[in-house]
Amino acid sequence: MGTRFYAPILVCMMLMASGLPDSEQEEIRWLENRSWTNSNDGYGPINYTDEHTTATITSEGRDAILTMPGGHVYNQPLPLVVALHGYSSSGWFNAWWMSLYDSVHENEHLLLTPDGSMNIIGMRFWNATDACCNLFDTEVDDVAFLEGLINTAVLSYGADPEGVVLIGHSNGAFMSHRMACDGGSIIESIVSLNGASWYDFSNDCPDTGRPNILHVHGTADSTIQYNGGTMFGGLYPSAPQSTAYWAD
């Protein structure tokens, strides 16, 4: 895939980098100044508003809410941000505390807020890796579920197929890495917040594509440990190892 970063959070992280070659600094300045939706085929910019519209889309028998900025025109594609919540949380709450609803019109993108499946103790989860977080071995294919949602958003609601960004927290971050493995050809970037990839990366991560990876992990996290560990009988790699896998 190309090196374009559609999600503003990725551009911001790039701008904080230092010591880059002049050519890369020029490219970053170009990305910063570019107005991704500032053209309407010669008819002027679209004035997106906070009067959001929503649509319920279905995949694998499960629904998810797609939020669009006011003024969105389906034949003028916008980037798609897919927000993946942590264990026991929900799509809307995850997007709320990350301020992604405001970002829809402020940064001009679509927002997909799916929910994981409910397990037998009433907790939502993503079937991401053997470490997190399918505690009861429920048969659920979250890769197919998310791929179906993304495809519908692209085909029917004006999501840019080259601008799909997954932002996952905790269990959702594990799922973002899983999607980068199994669905890398349809994803531009992932942002992983306090999660990890497969421990046995070479065997469990199909090379379906190489999306851009932004991996963020707090060193004081006692649940998903920065240095890796074990959960529910499954191993997960450290934050440095998770990123090293993708760099190799």
N, C-alpha and C positions, 0 to 999 in steps of 0.2 A: 504494500500500500504506500501511498505518498506520505510526505512528511507534514501535510497540512494539519493544523490543530484547530478544530472547530470550537471546542469548549473553551470559554474564556479562562477557566481555572488553569488550563494547561499553558496558555499563553503567558499568564501571570507568573507561573513557576519558571518558565523559560527566561522571562525578563529579569528574574532575580539571580540568574546564573552569572558567574564572573569568569574572566580569563578565556573567553571564547575567541577563536580566530575572527579577523575582521569580516570575512565573508559570512560567517554564521551570525555575527552581530548585525550585519546589514539585513540578513534574512529575518531575524527576530524583529528588527525595527519595522520591516515591511509588514510582518504579520500583525504587529501592534497597531499600525496605522490603517490597515485595510478595513474597509467597511463591507463585511461579508454580504449584507443584504441591502446595500445602499443603492442598488440599481434595479429598476423595474423595466428592463428591456427598452431603455430610452425614454420612459414616461415618468421618471422621477422616483424617489424613494417611497417605500411603503411605510406608513406611519403606524407602527405596531402600538397597541395599547394594553392596559391592564384589564380590559374587559375580556377575560379569557373565555374561550369556548372549550368544551370537553366532548369527548367521544368515548364510548365503551367499546373496546375491541376484544375479540375472543380468540383463544388459541388452546388447543388440547382440552376443550371443554371448560376452560377457566377464563374469567374476565379480567381486564385491566383498564385503567383510566388513562386516556391520552389527553393532556392539556396543551392548548394552542394559544398563542397570543392573539389578541383582538386585531383583526385586519389580515390574518394569515390567508394567503391565496395558495391553494393546493398545487397549482402549476408553477409556483415560485418556491422551490424546496428550501427548507430550513434544517439545520442540524437537529439531531434527535438525541436527547439525554435520557438514558434509562437508569433510574435510581433504584438500587437494590438494597433493601433494608437488612438490618441485623437480625439475629435469632430472637424470636418472640415479638418483634416489632411489626410495622406495617408500612406499605408503600407511601401512604399519605403523610404519616408521621415522620418518616425518614426524610421525605422531600421538604417538609415544613421546617424541621430543625436545621437542615442544610440551606435554608432560604432559597430553594430551587424554584418555588412558585413565583417569587419576585423576579428571579433570573429569567423566567420565560419571556417577559416583555422587555426587561432591561437589557438582556443580552441576545434576544431574538432567536429562540430555539423552541422546539417541541419538547414536552416532558412526559415520559411514560413511567407510571408508578405501579408496577405489578406487586402482588402479594405472593409470598411463598405459600406452600401447602400447610394445612393445619395438622399437627400430629395428634396422637391419642391423648395427650395431656393438654391440648388446647394451645400449643405454641406453634407459631408460624416458623417455617424453616425453608432453606434452600438445600437441595440435594447436590452439594458442590463437590466435596472430596471425601475420602474415607475418614478424614479427621473432623469434618464440619459440614453439615450438622444434622444428618439423617439418623437420629438416635435410635429409631425403632425399625430401621431397614424398610421404610415405606417405599413401595414401587411407584416412583414418580420421575418423569423425564423433564427436568427443568430446562435443559438445553433446547429441546424441541419446543417447549412452551415459549421461551424467550425468542427463539428464532422466528416462530410463527407471528408473535406480536410485532417484531421488528419488520418483518416482510409486509404485514398488513399496513403498518404505519407508512412504509415507503410507497407501496402500491396505491393506497387509497387516501392518504392524508397529507401528502406532500412532505414527507421526511426525506432528507438528502441521503441517498444510499452510501455516499462517501463521507458522511458526517455523523456516524453513529458512535456515541460515547457512552460507556457504562461507568457509573459511579457507584461503588459498593462499599458498605460499612460492615466490618466484622464478618458474619456469615455471608453477607452480600458481597464483601470483598473477595472471599473465597470463590463465590459464584462468578464474580467478574473474571477472575483468573481462569476458572473452568471454561467460561465462554470464550476467552481468548485462545484457549487450547482447542476447543471443539468447534467454535464458530468464528475463528479468526478472520476468515475471508469476508465476513460481512460487518466487521467492527473496525473502526478507525483507531480508537483509543480506549483504554480503561484507566480509571482512577481507583486504586485500591487503598482503602483506609483501614489499617489494622486488621489485615487478613493475610493469607499466604496462598501459595500455589500447591500443586501436588508435591509430596515428598519424593516419590519416585518419578520425577519429571520425565525422564527419557522414555519410560514405558507407558505412563498414564496420560501424557499430553500429546495428542495428535498434532502434527505440524500442519494445521489447516490454513495458516496465514500468520503474519507477524505484525499485529497491531502495535501502536505506541503504548508503552506502559509507564504510568506514573504511580509509584508505590510509596505510600506514606504510612509510617508506623511509629507510634510513641514508644520510647524505651521503657517507660514505667507501666506499660499495659500488663496487668497481672492475669488477664483472661486469655488473650492471644499474645503469647510472649514474643518479644522482639527477637530473642535468640532461638526461637523454635521450641517445639515440645510435643506433647501427646495430648489428644483429646478423644475421649470415647474409644480408646484403643487404636486410634490412627495417628500416625506421625505427621507433623507439618514442618516445613523448613523455616529457617530464620529469615528475617527481612532481607539481609544481604544476599542470602542464597536464592531467595525467590526472584530477586532482580538479576542475579548472575545467570540463572537459568535462561532468561530471555535474552541476555546479552551474548550468550555463547552461540 
